[in-house]
Amino acid sequence: MPSKPKQTKVKSTTTKDDEQQALPSWPALQPLVTAADLTFTILLPDQVLTIPRLWTAALCKTYVSFLATLHLVTTPGKPKKGNAVRVNDRYQINDPAFAERLWSDTALKQLVEHPTIDGRELNSDETKHLWGGEVLGLNNNIRIYRYSAGQFFDRHFDESNNISFPSASSPSPILAKTTWTLLLYLTSCKGGETVFYPEPASKREAVPAPVIAELEVGMALLHRHGKDCLLHEGREVLGGEKWVIRSDLCVRR
């Protein structure tokens, strides 16, 4: 079993600069695939799920062209103390309207609120247990990642964050927390796989094989984070570019 790095936790933050940025004019989310034509694929039960073809190849191509016009900042090769080594180009914005579009305009909301796992639709209690509570939607903090050849994200854990979730039905935000990471892959490339390292149930058991999420255009990947997060990494890109939209599932605190 790989030893756990001492500096592996990654916490999403929203700065004053994020809040003051002009919001992007995101392209329309069209064309889309309906929820009836989509399903969850289990990479690791109760830990890592994917939704192949959540976005069409045409929509992904449109977004890659648009995202390339944003002001992406290259992360430093030497991270701050407590952070994993991450070398990529990124853009971050706090955009409640786009988070809501990404949640409600696509099939994501329907699939998450009424998940079918292994051919069986979960009941309401099972759904809350799976996602860690009553799902409200996606984190307003939207992150865009571009990994070019030679760039990677070393082994780390994603932390859970307490946030204030805006509500259309209430003048006050809802107290919420993030429970699952959402990664939406817009391209495929050589290398760049997301790899998870499960731990054995006991010291006497063999170390489980790594769980590898191959990049597929338009695929969404959801994995638990916070105290239940698995050690994972984004392998080095060996050719082409890896574009990702990142957010998180939010549940009521």
N, C-alpha and C positions, 0 to 999 in steps of 0.2 A: 504493500500500500504506500502511495507517495506520501512523504511527510508533509504536514500542513505548514505552509509558510507563515511566518509570524506577522507579516504585514499583508493581509489579504482582504480586509473588509472594504467594501465600496459603498459609500453613502451618497445618494443623490441630494444635491442642494440647489436652491433657487436663490440667486443673488439679486441685489437691487438693479444691476445691469440687465438681468433677464427680464425683470418686471418693466423696465423702461424701454426695452427694444420695441421697434415697430413690428407688429404682427405680420408674418408672411401672408401673401395672397396664395394660399394653398390651391392647387388644381382641384377640379371636381373629382369626386370619388366614383368615376365611371370609366369603363364598364365594371360591374361587380357580379359575383357568383351568389346565388341565393343560398340561404341556410339549408334548404331541403337537399341541396347538392353537395353539402359539406359534412364532415364528421371529424371527431377527434381521433388522432392516432396516438397510442400509448407507447412512449419510449421507456418510461419507468413508472409503474403504477403509483398514483397519488403524488407524483413528484415532477415528472416531465411529460408534457403533452404537446402535440403539434396539431395544426389545422392546415393541411396541404391545400394550396390554391385559394386561400382566403382572398387574395388579390389576384387579378388576372395579370398575365404577362404584359399586356398593353398598358394597364394602369401602372404597373411597376416601372415600365420604361418611361412613361410620362413623368413620374415622380423623380426618377433618377436625374432626368434632364433638368427638372426644376430645382431639386436640392443642390445640384452642382453650382447653381447661381448664388446660393446663400454664403454668408461669410463663415466658413468653417475654420476652426482654430486647432492647430496640431498640439496634442498633449505632450508634455515634456517627457523625455526618455527616462529621466530620474524623478520618480514620484515623490510627493510629500510623505513624511513619516506616517505610517499606518495605511498607506494605499498600495495596491498592487501595481506592478509595472504595466502600463497601458500605452501603446504607441499607435495613435490613430488621429484622424481629423474629426472634429465634432462640432455640433451646433446645438444649442439648448435654448428653449423658449417656454415661458409659461403661457399657455394658450387654451383656456377652458373651452372655447368654441370648437377648436379643431379636435381636442380630446373627445368632445361629445360627438362630433361627426365620425371620428374613427371608431367610436363605440357603437353608435346607433345607426349610422347610415350603412355600415357594412353588416355582415351576418354575425359579427362577433358578439353583440349583446344577446341575441337569441340563443346562440350556441352556449354561451357561458351561463345564462340564466336557466336554461333547460338542457343541461348537458346529457348526452348519451354516451356512455362509456361501455365498451364491450357489448354493444348492441342493446343496452338497457338504459332507458331514461331514468335518471336519478330523481328521487322525490325531494321535497323542499329541505328536509333535514339533512339528507345526504349531500345536497348541493351546498348548503351552508358549511358542512363539515369539510367538503372538498376545497372550497375557496377560502376558508378561514373566517366566515361570517357572512353577513348580508351584503352582497355586492352592490355598490353604488355606481360604478363605472370605471373610467380610466383616469389615472393621475394627469392633472393638467400640465405637469412638467414633461414636455416632449423633447426627446433627445434624438439627434441624427448622428449616425456614425458612418464614417467612410474609412475602410481599411484598404490601403494600397499594398503592393508587393513589399514584403519585409515587415509589415506592421502586424501587431498582435495584441492580445489582452491576456496577461499572465493569470495563473490560478488565483482565484479569489472567491469570496462569498458576497452576495448582494444583501445589504441590510434593509430591514423594514423601516418605513418612515411614518411618523404621525403627521397628518396634514389636515387642513380645513377644506372640505369638499363643497363647492358651490352647488346650491340647490335651486332649481327653477320654481319649486313649490314653497320655498321658505325664504324670508328676507335674510336669515342668518345662515352661514355655512354649517355643514354637518361635520362633526368631529369624525375623522376617518383614519385609517391606517392602510398601508400597502402590504399585500400578502404574496402576490405572484408577479414575477417579471414577465413582461411581454416584449418579445423581439419579433419584428416583422422584416423578413429578408426580401430585399428588392432585386437582388442579383445573385448569380452563382459565380464561383471563381475556383481557381485551383488552390487547395488548402482552405484555411479559414473556418474549419468546422468548429462548432461549439461542443465541447467535451465535458461530461460530468463524471465525477469520481465517487461512486457510492462507497460507503463504509460497510465492513462486515458487521453482522448482528452481534458477534462476540469475537473475542481474541482467538478463539479456537477455530473459527471458520475462515475459509479462504477469502482473500480479497476479491470482491466482484470485479468483473471486467468493466472498463470504462464504457459509458454510454455515449455514443457519438451521434450528434445531430448533423446530418449532411445538409449542405445548403441547397435549398430549392427556391426558385423564383416564386414569390407570392406566398410563401409558407409562413405562418405565425407559429412561434414557439412560446409556450408558457411553462415557467418552472417556479417552484416554491422558493421564497427567499425569507430573510430574517432568520430566526432560530432554527428553522427547518431547511435552510438552504444547503445544497450540496456544493462541495468544492468543485469549481468548474473553470474553464478557460476558453478563450477564443484563439484557436491555433493561428500560427503565422500564415498570412496570405502569400502564396507562392507565385501567383499570376492572376492578372485581372484585378477587379475591385469588388469589395464586399460592402454593400450599402445596407444599412439597417435603420428602421424606425423603432425607438424604444419608448415604452411607457410601463405602467404597472396597474394591476387590478387593485381597486380600492374597496374596502369594506367598512361598514359602520363600526365605530369604536364603542 
